[in-house]
Amino acid sequence: MSSLMVSVSGIRGIVGESLDPEVLVNYTSAYADFVKSGKVVVGRDARISGEMVLSIVTGTLLAKGLDVIEIGICPTPTVQYTVKTMNANGGIAISASHNPNQWNALKLLNNTGQFMSPEQNLEMIEILNRKNKIYKKWNELGKLTHTDEGLKRHVDDVLSLKYIDIEKIKKRKFRVLVDCVNGAGVYVIPDLLRKFGCEVIEMNCERSGIFPRLPEPLPENLTDTMKEVIENKAELGIVVDPDVDRLVLITNEGKPFGEENTITQAVKFILSKENGNVAVNLSTTRAVDDVAKAAGSKVFRSPVGEANVVKKMKEVNAIIGGEGSGGVIYPALHYGRDALVGIAITLQHLLEFGGTISELKKSLPEYFIAKKKIDLVNVSPDEIISQLIQKYKNENCNTEDGLRIDFSDHWVHFRKSNTEPIIRIITEAKRKVDAENLSEKYFEEIKGIFNK
């Protein structure tokens, strides 16, 4: 039996194992009591189990007396945006993001369309732990409404974003290969690109809900996609994960643009239009700091996780932010990672840049990130990190989320996993060999601590 993964953003598990109907009813019921009354927006990604999960979630919400606005198969950011635009009291996005076919999840949103805060999550967990569940009588049940207006409005408002000149982009007629991994992106991304006047080559854009490869958009999972970019002479490759909050780009040379560069180029473009603060997480590339400094702007960092980045963005009134996983957050539309917004910014940036996507990549500060993880046996991750904090106490340290240390020539971030006994080591330097050597050095250092 696989364990149910519970976090601030909701729950996820393997369907038929840890994620069964009873679990879905329990969490949806607790969420309904947290919301209390009013409208809840529900949408799902394309995976096969989505229909079953949707039926249980919707039925439970109706049984609790909440009105449900069901918006069909759509991106998670569309659910977020629809909560905001319809002034709903909450929202549930049914999606296990980049997890494989057998997984599904409930992503729980508050009345702003953002992921629940840690405080709100604790309130819901307290409700979950109560034994008695109370459902409404026959004449007090909620009402169900189906609409496709959520996705339409999301697309229309992305096309109308400030700084996006749709007519000029149309004239450019970008030739784009798009890989939606047969997920929710199939229902929006090819059409969005055509609205931008792009010539679109579709790959993995079947409405089957079956992922033809590992769905996380990492370079090692995109070898066929990169070949297709070359063979189809595409100017740009666009890849989204199954719920379309992450944007991954492939250059005209069939090489990874780099997920860290997705947010870097978005920040550079927005800061070329207006001055303001930027917020990213502690594991995001230093290239963001470089482009912000060149524009006279300041970067603020938060713990890893969309909810944490959004919280920091609000605190510092950031005009652009996100995460190095390809997640662009542009509050001019809404506070959520959104590949649709990322695509609009990328096309406009590429248009104004005037060169190829490969040349745009070369114009950005170049860094290399190395990632390792170390399994801990009978050792507390907190104790390891505590000893590292003590060792490096005289360096430039941030301890909001594990330990990040900034040196002049590199940085390293030590984070413990919330779901398994491991510490992740993320290291970035100007050269790939240095990042990898430093990562190995810190790995051995941690081994030395718990082997004492």
C-alpha positions in Angstrom: 0.0 0.0 0.0 1.3 3.4 -0.9 1.0 6.2 1.6 -1.3 9.1 1.1 0.8 12.3 0.6 -0.7 15.2 2.6 0.5 18.8 2.2 -0.7 22.4 2.5 -1.9 22.2 -1.1 -4.1 19.0 -0.6 -3.7 15.3 -0.9 -2.4 12.9 -3.5 -2.1 9.2 -3.8 -2.4 6.1 -6.0 -6.0 5.5 -7.1 -7.4 2.3 -5.6 -4.7 2.2 -2.9 -4.1 5.2 -0.8 -6.6 7.4 -2.7 -9.9 5.6 -2.4 -13.5 6.8 -2.3 -13.5 6.9 1.5 -10.5 9.1 1.6 -11.9 11.4 -1.1 -15.2 11.8 0.8 -13.4 12.4 4.1 -11.2 15.2 2.8 -13.9 16.8 0.6 -16.3 16.8 3.5 -13.7 18.5 5.8 -12.9 21.0 3.0 -16.7 21.7 2.6 -17.0 22.4 6.4 -13.9 24.7 6.0 -15.6 26.6 3.2 -19.0 26.6 5.1 -21.3 27.9 2.3 -21.5 29.3 -1.1 -19.9 28.3 -4.5 -17.0 26.0 -5.1 -15.4 25.7 -8.5 -14.3 22.2 -9.5 -12.1 21.3 -12.5 -9.9 18.3 -13.4 -7.0 17.3 -15.6 -7.4 14.7 -18.3 -6.3 11.5 -16.5 -8.5 8.4 -16.7 -9.4 8.4 -12.9 -10.5 12.0 -13.1 -14.1 11.2 -13.9 -14.5 8.9 -10.9 -12.8 11.4 -8.5 -14.9 14.3 -9.9 -18.1 12.4 -9.3 -17.2 11.7 -5.6 -16.0 15.2 -4.9 -19.0 16.9 -6.6 -21.5 14.6 -4.9 -19.9 15.2 -1.5 -19.9 19.0 -1.9 -23.5 18.9 -2.9 -24.4 16.7 0.0 -22.8 19.3 2.3 -25.0 22.0 0.8 -22.4 23.8 -1.3 -23.2 24.9 -4.9 -20.7 23.4 -7.4 -19.6 25.1 -10.6 -18.0 22.4 -12.6 -15.7 23.7 -15.4 -14.6 20.4 -17.0 -11.2 19.3 -18.1 -8.9 22.3 -17.8 -5.5 23.5 -16.4 -5.1 23.9 -12.6 -4.5 27.7 -13.1 -7.9 27.9 -14.9 -9.6 26.6 -11.7 -7.6 29.1 -9.7 -8.5 32.0 -12.0 -12.2 31.0 -12.1 -12.5 31.0 -8.3 -11.2 34.6 -8.5 -13.3 35.8 -11.5 -16.6 34.1 -10.3 -16.1 35.3 -6.7 -16.4 31.7 -5.5 -15.8 30.6 -1.9 -13.3 28.0 -2.9 -12.1 25.6 -5.5 -10.8 22.1 -6.0 -8.5 21.2 -8.9 -8.4 17.4 -9.4 -4.9 16.7 -10.6 -1.8 14.9 -9.6 0.3 17.3 -11.6 3.4 15.6 -13.0 2.8 12.2 -11.3 2.3 9.1 -13.5 -1.1 7.7 -14.7 -2.0 5.8 -11.5 -1.9 8.9 -9.3 -4.5 11.5 -8.7 -5.0 14.3 -6.2 -7.1 17.1 -4.8 -5.6 20.6 -4.9 -7.5 22.7 -2.4 -8.0 26.4 -3.0 -9.2 29.2 -0.7 -11.6 32.0 -1.7 -8.9 34.0 -3.5 -8.1 31.0 -5.9 -4.8 30.4 -4.2 -3.6 27.3 -2.3 -4.7 27.3 1.3 -2.3 28.9 3.8 -0.7 26.8 6.5 -3.1 28.3 9.0 -6.2 27.5 6.8 -4.8 24.0 6.2 -4.5 23.4 10.0 -8.1 24.6 10.4 -9.3 22.0 7.8 -7.2 19.2 9.4 -8.9 19.9 12.8 -12.3 19.5 11.1 -11.0 16.3 9.4 -10.2 14.8 12.7 -13.7 15.2 14.1 -15.7 12.0 14.1 -19.1 13.3 13.2 -19.9 14.3 9.6 -23.1 16.2 9.1 -24.8 16.2 5.7 -27.7 18.3 4.5 -31.4 17.1 4.1 -32.9 16.5 0.7 -34.2 20.1 0.4 -31.0 21.7 1.5 -28.6 20.1 -1.0 -26.3 22.3 -3.2 -26.9 23.0 -6.8 -24.7 21.8 -9.7 -23.8 24.1 -12.7 -21.7 23.1 -15.7 -19.9 25.8 -17.7 -17.1 26.2 -20.1 -16.9 29.9 -19.5 -14.0 29.4 -17.1 -11.5 28.3 -19.7 -12.8 30.7 -22.3 -12.4 33.7 -19.9 -8.9 32.5 -18.9 -7.7 32.4 -22.5 -9.4 35.7 -23.4 -7.7 37.5 -20.4 -4.3 36.0 -21.2 -4.6 37.3 -24.8 -5.5 40.8 -23.4 -2.6 41.0 -20.9 -0.7 44.3 -20.8 2.5 44.3 -22.8 1.2 41.5 -25.1 0.7 42.8 -28.6 -1.3 40.0 -30.2 -1.5 41.6 -33.6 2.3 41.8 -33.9 2.8 38.3 -32.6 0.3 37.1 -35.2 2.3 38.7 -38.0 5.4 36.9 -36.8 3.8 33.5 -37.4 6.0 31.4 -35.1 6.3 27.8 -36.0 5.8 25.9 -32.7 5.8 22.3 -31.8 3.7 21.6 -28.7 3.7 18.5 -26.5 0.8 18.3 -24.0 1.6 14.7 -22.8 -2.2 14.0 -23.6 -3.1 16.0 -20.5 -5.3 19.0 -19.8 -3.1 21.1 -22.0 -4.6 19.4 -25.1 -7.8 21.2 -24.4 -6.3 24.7 -24.5 -2.6 25.1 -25.5 -2.8 24.3 -29.3 -5.8 26.6 -29.7 -4.2 29.3 -27.6 -1.1 29.2 -29.9 -3.3 29.4 -33.0 -5.0 32.5 -31.5 -1.4 33.9 -31.4 -1.1 33.2 -35.1 1.3 30.3 -34.6 1.7 27.4 -37.0 1.2 24.6 -34.6 2.7 21.1 -34.8 0.9 18.8 -32.3 2.7 16.0 -30.4 1.1 13.9 -27.6 -2.1 16.0 -28.1 -4.7 13.1 -28.0 -7.7 13.4 -25.7 -7.0 10.0 -24.2 -5.8 11.0 -20.7 -3.1 8.3 -21.0 0.4 9.8 -20.6 2.7 8.3 -23.4 5.9 8.9 -21.4 6.8 10.0 -17.9 4.8 13.2 -17.5 7.3 15.3 -15.6 8.8 17.7 -18.3 12.4 16.9 -17.5 15.0 16.8 -20.4 15.5 13.0 -19.9 11.7 12.5 -20.6 11.7 14.8 -23.6 14.2 13.2 -25.9 11.6 12.3 -28.6 10.1 15.8 -28.3 13.5 17.4 -28.9 14.0 15.3 -32.0 10.6 16.3 -33.3 11.5 20.0 -32.9 14.5 19.5 -35.2 12.6 17.2 -37.7 9.7 19.6 -38.0 12.0 22.7 -38.3 10.1 24.3 -35.4 11.4 27.7 -34.1 10.3 26.8 -30.6 9.1 23.7 -28.6 6.5 24.1 -25.9 5.9 21.4 -23.3 3.5 21.5 -20.4 2.9 19.1 -17.6 -0.5 17.4 -17.2 -2.2 20.2 -15.3 -0.5 23.1 -17.3 1.0 25.1 -14.4 4.6 24.5 -15.6 6.1 25.7 -18.9 9.1 24.0 -20.4 10.7 25.3 -23.6 12.9 23.6 -26.3 15.1 25.7 -28.5 15.1 25.7 -32.3 18.3 23.6 -32.0 16.3 20.8 -30.3 18.0 21.5 -26.9 16.5 22.3 -23.5 16.0 26.0 -22.9 16.1 25.2 -19.2 13.3 25.4 -16.7 15.3 27.9 -14.6 15.5 30.1 -17.8 11.7 30.0 -18.2 11.3 32.2 -15.1 14.5 34.2 -15.8 13.4 35.3 -19.2 9.9 36.1 -17.9 11.4 38.3 -15.2 13.7 40.0 -17.6 10.8 40.8 -20.0 8.5 42.2 -17.3 11.3 44.3 -15.7 12.0 45.7 -19.2 8.5 47.2 -19.1 8.2 48.4 -15.5 10.3 48.5 -12.3 9.3 46.5 -9.3 10.2 43.7 -6.9 10.6 40.0 -7.8 9.9 37.0 -5.6 11.2 33.4 -6.3 11.9 30.4 -4.1 15.1 29.5 -2.4 16.0 26.8 -4.9 15.6 29.1 -8.0 18.6 30.2 -10.1 20.8 33.2 -9.3 20.3 34.3 -12.9 17.0 35.9 -11.7 19.1 38.1 -9.3 21.4 39.1 -12.1 18.6 40.2 -14.5 16.8 42.0 -11.7 20.0 43.8 -10.6 20.6 45.0 -14.2 17.1 46.4 -14.2 17.5 48.1 -10.9 15.1 45.7 -9.1 15.3 43.6 -6.0 14.7 39.8 -5.6 13.1 38.3 -2.5 13.2 34.6 -1.8 10.7 32.3 -0.1 10.5 28.7 1.0 9.8 26.2 -1.8 6.2 25.9 -2.8 3.7 28.0 -4.8 1.8 29.1 -1.7 5.0 30.3 -0.1 6.1 32.2 -3.2 2.7 33.9 -3.5 2.8 34.9 0.2 6.2 36.5 -0.4 5.0 38.2 -3.6 2.2 39.8 -1.7 4.4 40.8 1.2 6.8 42.7 -1.1 4.3 43.7 -3.8 6.2 41.8 -6.4 5.2 42.4 -10.1 6.5 39.0 -11.3 7.7 35.8 -9.6 7.6 32.1 -9.7 9.7 29.0 -9.3 12.6 27.5 -11.3 10.5 24.5 -12.2 9.1 26.5 -15.1 6.3 28.1 -13.0 5.6 31.8 -13.9 3.4 33.8 -11.6 2.2 37.1 -12.9 -0.2 38.9 -10.5 -1.5 41.2 -13.2 -3.7 38.2 -14.0 -3.7 36.1 -10.9 -1.5 34.7 -8.1 -0.8 31.2 -9.5 1.8 29.4 -11.6 0.3 29.5 -15.1 1.8 28.1 -18.3 -0.7 30.1 -20.4 0.7 33.4 -19.0 4.2 32.0 -19.5 3.6 31.3 -23.2 2.2 34.8 -23.8 5.2 36.4 -22.2 7.6 34.1 -24.0 6.2 34.8 -27.4 6.2 38.6 -26.8 9.7 38.5 -25.5 10.9 36.5 -28.4 9.2 38.8 -30.8 10.8 41.9 -29.3 14.2 40.2 -28.9 14.3 39.6 -32.6 16.5 36.5 -32.6 16.0 32.8 -32.1 15.1 31.1 -28.8 18.7 29.7 -28.8 20.1 33.2 -29.1 17.7 34.4 -26.3 19.0 31.7 -24.1 22.6 32.8 -24.7 21.7 36.4 -23.8 20.7 35.2 -20.3 23.2 34.8 -17.4 24.5 31.2 -17.5 24.5 29.0 -14.5 24.3 25.3 -13.9 22.4 23.5 -11.1 23.3 20.0 -9.7 20.9 18.1 -7.6 21.5 15.2 -5.2 19.7 13.5 -2.4 21.0 11.6 0.5 19.0 8.9 2.3 19.1 9.0 6.0 18.8 5.9 8.2 18.1 6.4 11.9 19.3 10.0 11.6 17.1 13.1 12.0 17.2 15.4 8.9 16.6 18.3 11.3 19.7 17.3 13.3 21.9 17.2 10.2 20.7 20.6 9.0 21.1 22.0 12.5 24.8 20.9 12.5 25.3 22.5 9.0 23.8 25.7 10.2 26.3 25.7 13.1 29.2 25.0 10.8 28.3 27.7 8.3 26.9 30.3 10.8 29.4 33.0 9.6 28.4 32.7 6.0 25.4 34.3 4.2 22.7 31.9 5.4 18.9 31.6 5.0 17.2 29.1 7.3 13.5 29.7 6.3 13.4 26.4 4.4 16.2 24.1 5.5 19.5 25.9 4.8 20.6 28.0 1.8 24.1 29.4 1.9 25.2 32.0 -0.7 28.9 32.1 -1.5 30.4 34.5 -4.1 30.9 31.7 -6.7 28.0 29.4 -5.9 25.1 28.7 -3.6 23.8 25.5 -2.0 20.4 24.7 -0.6 19.8 21.8 1.9 16.2 20.8 2.2 14.6 17.9 4.1 11.7 16.0 2.3 8.3 16.2 3.9 7.4 12.7 2.8 10.6 10.6 3.2 13.8 10.5 5.3 16.0 12.3 2.8 17.9 15.6 2.5 18.0 17.2 -1.0 21.2 19.1 -2.0 20.8 21.7 -4.7 24.0 23.5 -5.8 24.4 26.1 -8.5 27.7 27.5 -10.0 28.8 29.2 -13.2 30.3 25.9 -14.6 28.5 22.5 -14.7 31.6 20.7 -13.5 31.9 23.0 -10.5 28.2 22.5 -9.6 28.6 18.8 -9.8 31.8 18.7 -7.8 30.4 21.0 -5.1 27.2 18.8 -4.9 29.4 15.8 -4.3 31.5 17.6 -1.7 28.3 18.5 0.3 27.0 15.0 -0.1 30.2 13.6 1.5 30.1 16.3 4.2 26.6 15.1 5.3 27.7 11.5 5.2 30.6 12.5 7.4 28.2 14.1 9.9 25.9 11.1 10.4 28.8 8.6 10.3 30.5 10.1 13.3 
